[in-house]
């Protein structure tokens, strides 16, 4: 029938996955060859800043210079350059593109419940599944080092990440397709990942996330004005008011945004009116991009805050062709982000959409939608392995929505050969990142690049 694939022969995808080991042995994923033409860290940071707001460049550089883990968070493009020189199987998936350990977290579903999943998709593309797994595993080595763990614990964090990914993919391959699509509900995640030492931390983060709402943000960040309305209050450098022209452009762009939503959401948003717009600085990797918060109020002055965040081209795109993946034709960068997010998450923000502001593409989402996150660099040593297994499982679940779990499971296999290779790569790349970070810090101190150290 049109729209449906022909059912493969039993076990065929698994056999194809196993056959790929001949061309790309699982042990080959330990390889890291950065090459003599690799851009130095400072030049890479400067290049990644092109097109961003120049007045925020020192803030972004300062945040990246804080720690090696922070440097990794802001250098997805540099890592993509390096990953393009590593072996890939050719199995494609919708990948996050920036799947570091800090890009997982809690957020609210439509009924106010909490979901845990990947939660940042600025760089999402269809690409090699290995790139996400290697970035995640490397980030856990760096986070563990920052937390003061010994080197054996740091390496094991990467090993556990890959092992959990592999075992979860095997589980998903064994399930009926519909069950696999919705597998590993959040209440089962801790048990599946054997992450019981993380329970207390997750409960504390969950409790904090439940109070992280538009209402609380508005209560702290707005004030009533003489005409009875409300407006944002300047709180530099993170939040600042914008001029009438800029605010009007953002507000008018919400009309296009409404057209990207499911029609059943429109009666809800029709009950709100726009009251104010402000500029708000976002996280490390996105600092310098244009990002606004829009204050909407209903008939009882109850707030809903939307974030309108600039969507730039994925930093992975220049490297896809080198590993045999087609360069995508992108109709709208905000649309790319939103559709990629929906392809990877089990549950997505029901107000997720996109728009265009003065010719630039933006994504739109709820702001402070009961969001909460674990700081992996603040975990105790006996929790890092739990967090590694949990995030590895979540990444596998996300990839299995677009890649065939039979095929991936067939390649990854039952033994720990892949886990060992990913751990070797991650330790080596963590060392490379520490050297890059040190180079950036030295450049800031020498005045070669402007950066606000200590921010």
Secondary structure, 3 states (H helix, E strand, C coil): CCCCCCCCCCCHHHHHHHHHHHHCCHHHHHCCCCCCCCCCHHHHHHHHCCCCCHHHHHHHHHHHCCCHHHHHHCCHHHHHHHHCCCCCCCCEEEECCCCCHHHEEEEECCCCCEEEEECCCCCCEEEEHHHHHHHHHHHHHHHHHHCCCCHHHHHHHHHHHHHHHHHHHHHHHHCCHHHHHCCCCHHHHHHHCCCHHHHHHHHHHHHHHHCCCHHHHHHHHEEECCCCCEEECCECCCEEECCHHHHHHHHHHHHHHHCCCCHHHHHHHCCCEEEEEEEECCCHHHCCCCEEEEEEECCCCCEEEEEEEECCCCCCHHHHHHHCCCCCCCCCHHHHHHHHHHHHCCCCCCCCEEEEECCEEEEEEECCCCCECCCHHHCCHHHHHHHHHHHHHHHHHHHCCCCCHHHHHHHHCCCCHHHHHHHHHHHHHHHHHHHHHHHHHHHHHCCCCCCCCCC
